[in-house]
Amino acid sequence: MSEFYGDHPALDLMNTVMQINGGPADSWQSAQDVMKWLADAGFPAGASVPAGLLEAARQLRETVRGLINARKHGEKLDVAPLNALLAQAQRHLELVPALDGSLQVAARYAADTPQRLLAPLAESAATLLAEGDFSLVRKCEDEQCTLWFLDRTKSHRRRWCSMALCGNRHKVASFRQRQKA
């Protein structure tokens, strides 16, 4: 199962590259890795793997990374690459019955090309860029970590991508430092 620390799909997308043993490690080594990640993230992955998916997913990831970094630092955004991908999306709405017998509206996407398959993820990134509170979009405070997250905590004081990863490492280092003193 994929690991998600970002609390938003666009940030989880960026986090598919993380630091392991001092260097970047891409969790997407094949198109099947991308398909599994999409399914684990709750995106409709479809049954077939379109040719060029790995390259398109990596390109989307780097486009989103650049846009989020620019937005976070108050820089001008070049939204043309993301808009180009969004323009290729084919979706329609469909009424589907819920478990309680009521009706719900669900978006259905075409998935015959990599761009169309990735369209829901691109839409999620666009929504974060347009409507997200970027004072709550943060990079993990561990200097060696490259993961990003959306701070959804009540006090908005989250510092780490994960307490189990970077938070505990920081606590142990602080404890050892105090013991030396």
VMD Tcl script that draws the C-alpha trace (Angstrom):
set ca {
  {0.00 0.00 0.00}
  {1.20 3.51 -0.80}
  {2.05 5.92 1.99}
  {0.28 9.27 2.15}
  {1.54 12.02 4.45}
  {0.40 15.13 2.56}
  {-3.28 15.25 3.57}
  {-4.01 16.45 0.04}
  {-3.66 14.50 -3.24}
  {-1.50 17.18 -4.91}
  {0.96 17.11 -2.00}
  {0.90 13.31 -1.91}
  {1.71 13.44 -5.62}
  {4.80 15.54 -4.88}
  {5.72 13.17 -2.06}
  {6.13 10.24 -4.45}
  {9.77 11.34 -4.50}
  {11.28 11.24 -1.02}
  {14.69 11.16 0.60}
  {15.92 7.68 1.46}
  {19.47 7.08 2.68}
  {20.44 10.65 1.83}
  {19.21 10.67 -1.76}
  {16.00 11.07 -3.72}
  {13.99 7.91 -4.31}
  {11.15 7.84 -6.83}
  {8.38 5.46 -5.78}
  {7.20 5.35 -9.40}
  {9.44 3.00 -11.34}
  {6.77 1.70 -13.71}
  {3.35 2.54 -15.07}
  {1.96 -0.18 -12.78}
  {3.39 1.74 -9.79}
  {1.46 4.81 -10.94}
  {-1.74 2.78 -11.39}
  {-1.39 1.30 -7.90}
  {-0.74 4.75 -6.40}
  {-3.80 6.21 -8.15}
  {-5.98 3.38 -6.87}
  {-4.57 3.69 -3.33}
  {-5.17 7.45 -3.45}
  {-8.81 6.87 -4.38}
  {-8.64 7.97 -8.01}
  {-10.39 5.94 -10.71}
  {-7.49 4.07 -12.25}
  {-9.34 2.05 -14.88}
  {-8.42 -1.42 -16.06}
  {-5.89 -0.76 -18.81}
  {-2.59 1.09 -18.56}
  {-2.27 3.74 -21.29}
  {1.11 3.93 -23.02}
  {3.30 6.74 -21.70}
  {1.64 6.84 -18.27}
  {4.86 6.82 -16.22}
  {6.33 9.75 -18.14}
  {3.06 11.72 -18.04}
  {2.65 11.13 -14.30}
  {6.22 12.23 -13.59}
  {5.70 15.31 -15.75}
  {2.49 16.18 -13.87}
  {4.31 15.70 -10.57}
  {7.08 18.12 -11.54}
  {4.57 20.64 -12.91}
  {2.63 20.52 -9.65}
  {5.86 20.71 -7.61}
  {6.91 23.86 -9.46}
  {3.50 25.49 -9.09}
  {3.16 24.70 -5.39}
  {6.68 25.95 -4.67}
  {6.00 29.15 -6.60}
  {2.61 29.69 -4.91}
  {4.09 29.01 -1.46}
  {6.84 31.57 -2.04}
  {4.56 34.20 -3.59}
  {6.11 33.92 -7.05}
  {4.36 34.26 -10.39}
  {2.76 31.01 -11.55}
  {3.05 29.59 -15.05}
  {-0.22 27.68 -15.16}
  {-0.09 26.92 -18.90}
  {1.25 23.33 -18.53}
  {-1.38 22.39 -15.95}
  {-4.12 24.09 -17.97}
  {-3.02 22.12 -21.05}
  {-3.49 18.88 -19.16}
  {-6.82 20.01 -17.72}
  {-8.02 20.83 -21.25}
  {-7.53 17.21 -22.27}
  {-9.83 15.86 -19.55}
  {-13.06 14.21 -20.62}
  {-15.57 13.86 -17.84}
  {-19.27 13.61 -17.40}
  {-21.57 13.45 -14.41}
  {-23.61 10.39 -13.58}
  {-26.32 9.71 -11.03}
  {-25.48 6.70 -8.88}
  {-27.52 5.11 -6.10}
  {-26.07 5.35 -2.59}
  {-26.32 2.55 -0.04}
  {-29.24 4.29 1.67}
  {-31.22 4.43 -1.59}
  {-30.61 8.14 -2.24}
  {-28.93 9.40 -5.39}
  {-25.50 10.94 -5.63}
  {-23.76 12.74 -8.46}
  {-20.42 11.19 -9.42}
  {-17.86 12.41 -11.94}
  {-16.75 9.82 -14.48}
  {-13.55 10.32 -16.44}
  {-12.28 8.89 -19.69}
  {-9.00 7.03 -19.10}
  {-7.86 6.17 -22.61}
  {-4.77 8.42 -22.52}
  {-2.33 9.16 -19.71}
  {-3.52 12.77 -19.58}
  {-7.16 11.75 -19.24}
  {-6.32 9.15 -16.61}
  {-4.40 11.79 -14.61}
  {-7.08 14.48 -15.08}
  {-8.77 13.99 -11.66}
  {-5.38 14.38 -9.97}
  {-4.64 17.49 -12.05}
  {-8.05 18.91 -11.06}
  {-7.22 18.30 -7.41}
  {-3.93 20.19 -7.79}
  {-5.67 23.06 -9.59}
  {-8.23 23.31 -6.78}
  {-5.48 23.45 -4.15}
  {-3.62 26.13 -6.10}
  {-6.75 28.24 -6.57}
  {-8.56 27.74 -3.28}
  {-6.03 26.34 -0.79}
  {-4.83 28.24 2.26}
  {-1.10 28.23 1.57}
  {-0.27 29.30 5.10}
  {-1.22 25.69 5.93}
  {0.81 24.11 3.11}
  {4.16 23.23 4.64}
  {7.35 21.31 4.09}
  {8.42 18.95 6.86}
  {10.72 20.71 9.31}
  {13.26 17.89 9.22}
  {16.10 19.36 7.17}
  {16.73 16.05 5.42}
  {13.07 15.44 4.55}
  {11.51 16.68 1.31}
  {7.87 15.80 2.05}
  {5.07 18.38 2.03}
  {1.74 18.37 3.85}
  {-1.44 20.35 4.41}
  {-1.76 21.14 8.10}
  {-5.31 20.12 8.97}
  {-4.68 20.01 12.73}
  {-6.96 22.04 14.95}
  {-4.12 24.24 16.25}
  {-2.36 24.45 12.84}
  {0.99 23.68 14.47}
  {1.94 20.52 12.63}
  {5.68 20.41 11.98}
  {6.42 16.98 10.59}
  {5.34 14.93 7.61}
  {4.75 12.14 10.11}
  {5.42 11.79 13.82}
  {6.40 8.18 13.17}
  {9.10 9.27 10.73}
  {10.56 12.72 11.22}
  {8.86 13.70 14.47}
  {10.26 10.75 16.42}
  {13.68 11.20 14.83}
  {13.68 14.82 16.03}
  {12.50 13.84 19.52}
  {15.23 11.20 19.85}
  {17.91 13.63 18.64}
  {16.69 16.29 21.10}
  {16.69 13.75 23.95}
  {20.23 12.66 23.14}
  {21.36 16.29 22.96}
  {19.87 16.97 26.40}
  {21.54 13.86 27.83}
  {24.94 15.07 26.65}
  {24.48 18.42 28.42}
}
mol new
graphics top color blue
foreach p $ca { graphics top sphere $p radius 0.5 }
foreach p [lrange $ca 0 end-1] q [lrange $ca 1 end] { graphics top cylinder $p $q radius 0.2 }
display resetview
